[in-house]
């Protein structure tokens, strides 16, 4: 495999997904850090040479660049035990990765970013007005996950897949956004299982 470089802000759960995937697979990953709070991903150099969308993470594979966290995880996981061999289970894994991006991350990750890094006092009126709805949607996402995990150890099949990694990244820090993980005992047990995996690395 070509040399791998992760362009990241280490505080980002989306970046952490890629680091965790690489760690579980034993893949060496060079890290290049940017501070999104000071606009380092909006500079002309970053926009021209890393991602014209001005966002991280970006996984650099040799001289090729792959934005979007779940796409990068899929690239790393191709041909490994993190992607199921069964066609239906592979599609079901993708279903949970889409759920993470559309129902989970926009609420749970956004609340964490607003409250833990920007601070409620520095939010716009529009952002503050969205907090109650995002908390409800975030708790709904956790409740759905809890119901799914009530009868199983992992989201898909009998072992950890990219679905688990994708959902773990922001779930395990959800309380930084004011959400209560202890209300979801099956989710909490699942978080412990992920953290016990060989090769696991914590978020910075």
C-alpha positions in Angstrom: 0.0 0.0 0.0 1.2 3.6 -0.7 2.3 5.8 2.2 -0.7 7.1 4.1 -1.0 10.6 5.4 -4.0 11.9 7.4 -4.7 15.6 7.1 -6.7 16.1 10.3 -7.7 18.1 13.4 -7.1 15.6 16.2 -10.2 16.9 18.0 -12.5 15.8 15.2 -14.4 12.5 15.5 -14.4 12.2 11.7 -10.6 12.3 11.7 -10.5 9.9 14.6 -12.5 7.3 12.7 -9.7 7.0 10.2 -7.0 6.8 12.8 -9.0 4.1 14.7 -9.5 2.1 11.5 -5.8 2.2 10.6 -4.8 1.3 14.2 -7.2 -1.7 14.3 -5.7 -2.9 11.0 -2.1 -2.2 12.0 -1.5 0.3 9.2 1.1 3.0 9.7 -0.4 6.5 9.3 1.4 9.8 9.2 -0.6 12.7 10.7 -0.6 16.3 9.5 -2.5 18.5 11.8 -4.6 21.6 11.1 -6.6 23.8 13.5 -10.1 24.3 12.1 -10.9 26.9 14.7 -8.2 29.3 13.4 -9.1 28.7 9.7 -6.1 26.5 8.7 -8.3 24.5 6.3 -9.4 27.7 4.6 -6.0 28.9 3.5 -5.2 29.2 -0.2 -2.6 26.5 0.1 -4.9 24.0 1.7 -7.7 24.7 -0.8 -5.3 24.4 -3.7 -3.4 21.4 -2.5 -5.4 19.3 0.0 -9.2 19.9 -0.4 -10.9 22.6 -2.4 -14.0 22.1 -0.1 -11.9 23.4 2.8 -12.7 20.4 5.1 -10.9 17.7 6.9 -10.3 14.8 7.2 -8.5 14.0 3.9 -6.6 10.8 3.6 -3.6 11.1 1.3 -2.7 7.8 -0.4 0.6 8.4 -2.2 -0.1 11.4 -4.3 -3.9 10.9 -4.3 -6.3 12.6 -2.0 -9.5 11.1 -0.6 -11.8 13.4 1.4 -14.8 12.3 3.5 -14.2 10.2 6.6 -16.4 7.1 5.8 -14.9 6.9 2.3 -11.4 6.9 3.7 -12.4 4.2 6.3 -13.8 2.1 3.4 -10.6 2.4 1.5 -8.5 1.3 4.4 -10.9 -1.5 5.3 -11.3 -3.0 1.8 -10.4 -6.7 1.8 -10.2 -6.9 5.6 -12.4 -8.3 8.4 -13.8 -4.8 9.0 -15.9 -5.1 5.8 -18.2 -8.2 5.8 -17.9 -10.6 2.9 -21.7 -11.3 2.8 -23.4 -8.9 0.3 -26.3 -8.1 2.6 -24.2 -7.5 5.6 -21.9 -5.3 3.6 -24.9 -3.2 2.5 -26.2 -3.2 6.1 -22.8 -1.8 7.2 -23.1 1.0 4.7 -26.7 1.6 5.9 -25.3 2.4 9.4 -22.5 4.5 8.0 -25.1 6.6 6.1 -27.2 6.8 9.3 -24.1 8.1 11.1 -23.7 10.9 8.6 -27.3 11.9 8.2 -28.9 11.3 11.6 -26.1 10.9 14.2 -23.2 13.2 13.3 -25.2 16.4 12.4 -26.7 16.4 15.9 -24.2 14.7 18.3 -21.0 16.0 16.7 -22.4 19.5 16.1 -23.5 19.8 19.8 -20.1 18.7 21.0 -18.4 21.2 18.7 -20.7 24.1 19.6 -20.6 23.5 23.3 -17.2 22.1 24.0 -15.1 24.1 21.5 -17.0 27.3 20.5 -19.0 27.8 23.7 -22.6 28.6 24.0 -21.9 32.3 24.7 -20.2 32.6 21.3 -22.9 30.9 19.2 -25.1 32.8 16.9 -28.8 33.3 17.8 -29.7 30.8 15.1 -27.3 28.2 16.4 -28.5 28.6 20.0 -32.1 28.2 18.8 -31.2 24.8 17.2 -29.7 23.3 20.4 -33.0 21.9 21.8 -33.9 20.2 18.5 -30.4 18.8 18.1 -30.5 17.4 21.6 -33.8 15.6 20.9 -32.5 14.3 17.6 -29.2 13.2 19.2 -31.0 11.3 22.0 -33.3 9.7 19.4 -30.3 8.5 17.4 -28.8 7.0 20.6 -32.1 5.4 21.5 -32.3 3.8 18.1 -28.8 2.5 18.5 -29.6 1.2 22.0 -32.6 -0.8 20.7 -30.6 -2.3 17.9 -27.8 -3.4 20.3 -30.2 -4.8 22.8 -30.0 -8.2 21.2 -26.5 -8.2 19.6 -22.9 -7.3 20.3 -22.1 -5.4 17.1 -24.1 -3.4 14.6 -23.6 -5.8 11.7 -22.9 -9.5 11.9 -20.9 -11.1 14.7 -17.8 -8.9 14.8 -16.7 -5.2 14.6 -17.1 -3.6 11.2 -16.7 -0.1 9.9 -20.3 0.5 11.0 -19.1 0.3 14.6 -16.0 2.4 14.0 -18.1 5.1 12.2 -20.6 5.3 15.0 -18.1 4.9 17.9 -16.2 8.1 17.1 -18.8 10.7 18.1 -20.9 8.4 20.3 -18.2 7.9 22.9 -17.8 11.7 23.4 -21.5 12.5 23.2 -21.7 13.8 26.7 -19.4 16.7 25.8 -22.5 17.9 23.8 -24.8 17.5 26.8 -26.3 14.1 25.9 -26.6 11.3 28.5 -24.9 8.1 27.5 -25.9 6.4 30.8 -29.5 6.4 29.6 -28.5 3.8 26.9 -27.0 0.8 28.7 -26.6 -1.3 25.5 -24.7 1.5 23.8 -22.5 1.8 26.9 -21.7 -1.9 26.8 -20.9 -1.7 23.1 -18.6 1.3 23.7 -16.6 -0.8 26.2 -16.4 -3.6 23.6 -14.9 -1.3 21.0 -12.4 0.1 23.5 -11.3 -3.4 24.3 -10.4 -4.3 20.7 -6.8 -5.3 20.0 -5.0 -2.3 18.5 -7.5 0.3 19.8 -6.2 3.8 20.2 -8.0 6.5 22.1 -9.1 9.9 20.7 -6.5 12.7 21.4 
